[in-house]
Amino acid sequence: MSFITCAETWITKKEQSDDGWAEIKPFLFLKLTTSDNLEGWGEAFTLPAREKGIVEIIHDLMTTVSSLENLSPEIFHTKANQIADGHRGIDFSAATSAIEMSLWDIKAKREDKPLSHLLSKNPKKKIPIYANTWSEKSPDSETLSNRALELLDQGYGGIKIYPLQNRTIDQAVACISLLRNNIGLETPLMLDLACPKDPNIALTLAPLIKEFKPYWFEEPIDGESTRILASIRKKTGLKIVTGEKQFGIQHFVETLASDSADIFNPDIAGVGSILDMIKISEISEKNNVMISPHCWNSMSVAASAMLHFCAANSNTELAEIYPEYISNGLKYSDINFVIGNGCAELKDRPGLGINIDVKSLTKLSTDYKKTTLR
């Protein structure tokens, strides 16, 4: 018989990446400790100014479920849905994602298996990945193209760019043309429009860039606007990606019903739980929609969970990696995967496979909270 005896959370400091390319957002980590001294790590997806609110949800939820013995991911998933009573929200879902992730880490460690081996009898050894090139510095097209070439040399299998970042539509076309010329037509080039308010922007851009064979057309409008998204998909003929800020299963059911997407990219640390990810993948596969997980989180805990999910799931394709977040994570954690030949390969370790130096993490954090549960 085992109980969760302690919940601890950390919010890391915002800082510049070591290479100066991007700003490292705050990450929210959770550690659960059991009465038999097993530790499980989780991470919550965060949007600006919401981190402390998610911390409070996590600790309140753990206080509520602390009386449950042998708390499993499945039991917690049921309890969390009862507590939500149909009103989850992205912050509640981020909190439950972190908790359930921690419980999976504990469960897999207890069975002395990598999480992917707990989720599947025959997990994939190599997971296709792409590199996200986001930078707050709004790099010019030549700088962006050089960055893409560097990342491909480092072993990434595709490149995602933000062509409309501080660019007109014509400038975006020129940027995409330059990248295609430099990286070739065979390398997957993903275009993220980052939810323009006006759907006509996507409709105007699409025919101008078709010749450059974009691998996908991400967030041409906010994911909640499923009717408009369906119209854009039909009119452009491009592969539409959506879902990174959505949560729970019902939204994805409705998006499938409206025939609005070719690929879903739910965030492993925000969608609600790994169990939700599995269910979304199952219903998506029946509708010929793939899963390419979003991961605007650390490349330690959340990225490891994402890759374990991908390894265990047949309906996934390219997973998202933020290259500059890797060196940041190494300041307090090891990284549980190796990149090469367009793929990430998980190390053979129990649970999520992550080892975190708590002292280093605490030094790099702005907020720490501990709740003793039993």
C-alpha positions in Angstrom: 0.0 0.0 0.0 1.4 3.3 -1.1 0.3 7.0 -0.7 1.6 10.2 -2.2 3.2 12.0 0.8 4.5 15.2 -0.8 4.0 17.5 -3.8 6.7 20.0 -4.8 6.6 22.5 -7.6 9.2 24.8 -9.2 8.8 27.7 -11.6 12.1 28.4 -13.4 13.4 31.8 -14.3 13.0 33.4 -17.7 16.4 33.7 -19.4 18.2 33.9 -22.7 19.4 30.8 -24.4 23.1 30.1 -24.3 23.4 30.7 -28.0 21.4 33.9 -27.9 18.8 32.7 -30.4 15.7 32.7 -28.2 14.3 33.5 -24.8 13.7 30.5 -22.5 10.2 30.7 -21.1 9.5 29.8 -17.4 8.9 26.0 -16.9 6.7 24.5 -14.2 8.0 21.2 -12.8 6.3 18.9 -10.3 7.7 16.2 -8.1 5.5 13.7 -6.3 7.0 11.5 -3.6 5.4 8.3 -2.4 5.4 6.7 1.1 7.8 4.1 -0.2 10.2 6.8 -1.4 9.6 6.7 -5.2 9.7 10.0 -7.0 7.7 11.0 -10.0 8.4 14.0 -12.2 5.8 16.0 -14.2 5.6 19.3 -16.1 2.8 21.6 -16.8 2.3 23.7 -20.0 2.2 27.4 -19.2 1.1 30.6 -20.8 2.4 34.0 -19.6 1.1 35.2 -16.2 -0.6 31.9 -15.4 2.2 29.8 -13.8 1.4 30.5 -10.2 -2.3 29.9 -10.8 -1.4 26.4 -12.2 0.8 25.8 -9.1 -2.2 26.4 -6.9 -4.4 24.1 -8.9 -1.8 21.3 -8.7 -1.4 21.6 -4.9 -5.2 21.8 -4.3 -5.8 18.7 -6.5 -3.1 16.8 -4.7 -4.5 17.7 -1.3 -7.9 16.4 -2.6 -6.6 13.1 -3.8 -4.0 12.5 -1.1 -6.2 10.1 0.8 -6.3 7.7 -2.1 -4.0 4.7 -1.7 -2.0 3.3 -4.6 -2.9 6.4 -6.7 -2.6 5.4 -10.4 -2.8 7.5 -13.5 -6.1 5.9 -14.3 -7.6 6.5 -10.9 -6.4 10.1 -10.9 -7.7 10.7 -14.5 -11.2 9.6 -13.3 -11.1 11.7 -10.2 -9.8 14.8 -12.0 -12.6 14.6 -14.5 -15.1 14.4 -11.7 -13.6 17.4 -10.0 -13.7 19.4 -13.3 -17.3 18.6 -13.8 -17.1 19.4 -17.5 -15.2 22.8 -17.0 -11.6 22.0 -17.4 -9.9 25.0 -19.0 -6.3 25.0 -20.3 -4.8 25.8 -16.9 -6.7 23.0 -15.1 -5.6 20.6 -17.9 -2.0 21.7 -17.6 -2.2 20.9 -13.9 -3.7 17.5 -14.4 -1.2 16.8 -17.2 1.7 17.4 -14.7 0.2 15.3 -12.0 -0.7 12.4 -14.3 2.8 12.5 -15.9 4.3 12.2 -12.4 2.1 9.2 -11.6 3.1 7.5 -14.9 6.8 8.1 -14.0 6.2 6.5 -10.6 4.2 3.6 -12.0 6.9 2.8 -14.6 9.7 3.1 -12.1 7.8 0.7 -9.8 7.7 -1.8 -12.6 11.3 -1.0 -13.6 10.4 -0.2 -17.2 10.7 2.8 -19.5 7.3 4.5 -19.8 7.1 3.6 -23.5 7.3 -0.1 -22.5 4.5 0.4 -20.1 2.3 2.0 -22.8 3.2 -0.5 -25.6 4.4 -4.0 -25.9 6.6 -3.0 -28.9 7.6 0.7 -28.7 9.5 2.3 -31.6 13.2 2.8 -31.0 13.5 6.0 -33.1 11.0 8.9 -33.1 11.1 11.3 -36.1 11.6 14.9 -34.9 11.7 18.4 -36.2 13.3 21.6 -34.9 11.3 24.7 -34.0 13.2 27.9 -35.0 11.2 30.4 -33.0 13.1 33.5 -31.9 11.9 36.6 -30.2 14.6 38.5 -32.2 12.6 38.1 -35.4 15.6 37.0 -37.5 15.9 38.1 -41.1 15.4 35.4 -43.8 19.1 34.8 -44.4 19.9 34.3 -40.7 16.9 32.0 -40.4 18.0 30.0 -43.4 21.5 29.6 -41.9 20.0 28.5 -38.6 17.9 25.9 -40.4 21.0 24.5 -42.1 22.8 24.3 -38.8 19.9 22.4 -37.2 19.7 19.9 -40.1 23.4 19.3 -39.7 22.8 18.5 -36.0 20.4 15.7 -37.0 16.9 17.1 -37.0 14.6 15.7 -39.6 12.6 18.9 -40.4 12.4 22.6 -39.8 9.5 24.7 -38.6 9.5 28.5 -39.2 7.2 31.4 -38.6 7.1 33.1 -42.0 4.7 35.9 -41.0 6.8 37.0 -38.0 7.3 40.7 -38.7 6.9 40.0 -42.4 4.4 41.0 -45.0 2.8 38.2 -47.1 5.2 39.0 -50.0 8.2 38.9 -47.6 7.0 35.6 -46.2 6.9 34.1 -49.7 10.5 35.3 -50.3 11.6 33.8 -47.0 10.0 30.4 -47.7 11.5 30.5 -51.2 15.0 31.1 -49.8 14.7 28.3 -47.2 13.5 25.9 -49.8 16.3 26.7 -52.1 18.8 26.2 -49.3 17.5 23.1 -47.6 16.1 21.4 -50.7 12.6 20.0 -51.5 13.0 16.7 -49.6 13.4 18.2 -46.1 10.1 18.7 -44.4 9.5 22.5 -44.0 6.6 23.3 -41.6 5.0 26.7 -41.7 3.4 28.0 -38.5 1.2 31.1 -39.0 0.6 31.5 -35.2 -3.1 32.2 -35.4 -3.6 35.4 -37.5 -6.8 37.1 -36.6 -7.8 37.5 -40.2 -8.4 34.2 -42.1 -7.8 36.0 -45.4 -4.1 36.2 -44.5 -3.8 32.4 -44.7 -6.0 32.2 -47.8 -3.8 34.8 -49.6 -0.5 33.2 -48.6 -1.4 29.6 -49.4 -1.5 29.7 -53.2 1.7 31.8 -53.3 3.8 29.1 -51.4 2.3 25.9 -52.8 5.2 25.5 -55.2 7.6 25.3 -52.3 5.8 22.2 -51.0 5.2 23.1 -47.3 5.0 20.0 -45.2 2.1 21.5 -43.3 0.2 24.8 -42.6 -0.1 25.2 -38.9 -2.6 27.4 -37.1 -3.8 29.5 -40.1 -6.5 30.6 -37.6 -7.2 29.9 -33.9 -7.9 26.2 -33.2 -11.2 27.0 -31.6 -12.6 28.4 -34.9 -13.2 24.9 -36.4 -15.7 26.1 -39.0 -13.3 28.7 -40.4 -10.4 26.1 -40.1 -12.4 23.7 -42.2 -13.0 26.3 -44.9 -9.3 27.2 -45.0 -8.4 23.5 -45.3 -10.8 23.0 -48.2 -9.8 26.1 -50.1 -6.0 25.8 -49.7 -5.6 22.0 -50.1 -2.7 22.2 -47.6 -2.2 19.9 -44.6 -3.7 21.8 -41.7 -2.2 21.4 -38.2 -4.1 22.5 -35.0 -4.6 21.7 -31.4 -1.6 22.9 -29.4 -3.6 25.1 -27.0 -6.7 22.8 -26.8 -7.4 20.3 -24.1 -9.5 17.3 -23.3 -11.1 15.0 -25.9 -14.3 16.8 -26.9 -12.6 19.6 -28.8 -10.7 17.1 -30.9 -13.9 15.1 -31.5 -15.6 18.3 -32.8 -12.7 19.2 -34.9 -12.7 15.7 -36.5 -16.5 16.1 -37.1 -15.9 19.3 -39.0 -13.2 17.8 -41.1 -10.9 20.7 -40.1 -7.5 19.1 -39.7 -5.0 16.7 -41.2 -2.7 16.6 -38.2 -3.3 17.3 -34.5 -0.6 18.7 -32.3 -1.8 18.5 -28.7 0.7 19.4 -26.1 1.7 16.5 -23.8 1.9 18.9 -20.8 -1.4 20.8 -21.5 -3.9 18.5 -23.1 -5.0 17.0 -19.8 -3.2 13.7 -19.5 -1.3 11.0 -21.4 -4.5 9.0 -21.3 -6.2 11.9 -23.1 -3.4 11.9 -25.7 -3.9 8.1 -26.2 -7.6 8.5 -26.7 -7.2 11.5 -29.1 -4.7 9.4 -31.1 -7.1 6.5 -31.3 -10.1 8.5 -32.5 -7.9 10.5 -34.9 -6.5 7.3 -36.5 -10.0 6.2 -37.3 -10.4 9.5 -39.2 -7.0 9.4 -41.0 -5.6 12.3 -38.9 -2.1 12.0 -37.5 -0.6 13.2 -34.2 2.5 15.4 -34.2 2.8 16.5 -30.6 3.5 20.1 -29.6 6.1 20.7 -26.9 6.6 24.3 -25.9 8.1 23.1 -22.6 11.4 22.0 -21.3 13.4 19.4 -23.2 13.8 17.4 -20.0 10.6 16.2 -18.4 7.9 17.1 -20.9 9.9 16.3 -24.0 10.8 12.9 -22.5 7.1 12.2 -21.8 6.2 13.3 -25.4 8.8 11.0 -26.9 7.7 8.0 -24.8 4.1 8.6 -26.0 5.3 8.8 -29.6 7.4 5.6 -29.2 4.4 3.7 -27.9 1.9 5.0 -30.5 1.5 4.0 -34.1 -0.4 7.1 -35.1 2.3 9.7 -34.5 4.8 11.4 -36.8 7.2 14.3 -36.3 7.6 15.4 -32.7 8.6 19.0 -31.8 12.0 19.9 -30.3 13.2 23.3 -29.2 17.0 23.0 -29.7 18.0 25.9 -27.6 16.0 24.6 -24.7 18.2 21.5 -24.5 21.3 23.3 -23.2 19.1 25.2 -20.7 17.7 21.9 -19.3 21.2 20.5 -18.9 21.8 23.1 -16.1 19.5 21.1 -13.8 18.7 17.9 -15.6 20.0 15.3 -17.9 18.3 14.7 -21.3 16.8 11.4 -21.9 17.3 11.2 -25.7 19.9 11.3 -28.4 19.3 13.1 -31.7 20.6 11.9 -35.0 19.5 11.1 -38.6 16.2 12.9 -38.2 15.2 11.1 -35.1 15.4 11.0 -31.3 16.2 7.8 -29.6 15.2 7.4 -25.9 17.7 6.0 -23.4 16.9 2.7 -21.7 15.9 4.0 -18.3 12.9 3.3 -15.9 10.0 5.8 -15.9 10.5 9.0 -17.9 14.2 8.4 -17.6 15.0 11.9 -16.2 17.4 12.7 -13.4 17.0 16.2 -11.9 19.4 18.0 -9.6 17.0 19.6 -7.2 19.5 22.0 -5.8 20.4 23.3 -9.3 16.7 23.5 -10.2 15.9 25.5 -7.1 18.7 28.0 -7.8 17.3 28.6 -11.3 13.7 29.0 -10.0 11.7 32.0 -8.9 9.0 30.1 -7.1 9.1 26.9 -5.0 6.2 25.4 -3.1 5.9 22.2 -1.0 2.8 20.5 0.3 3.1 17.7 2.8 0.2 15.4 2.1 0.5 12.7 4.8 
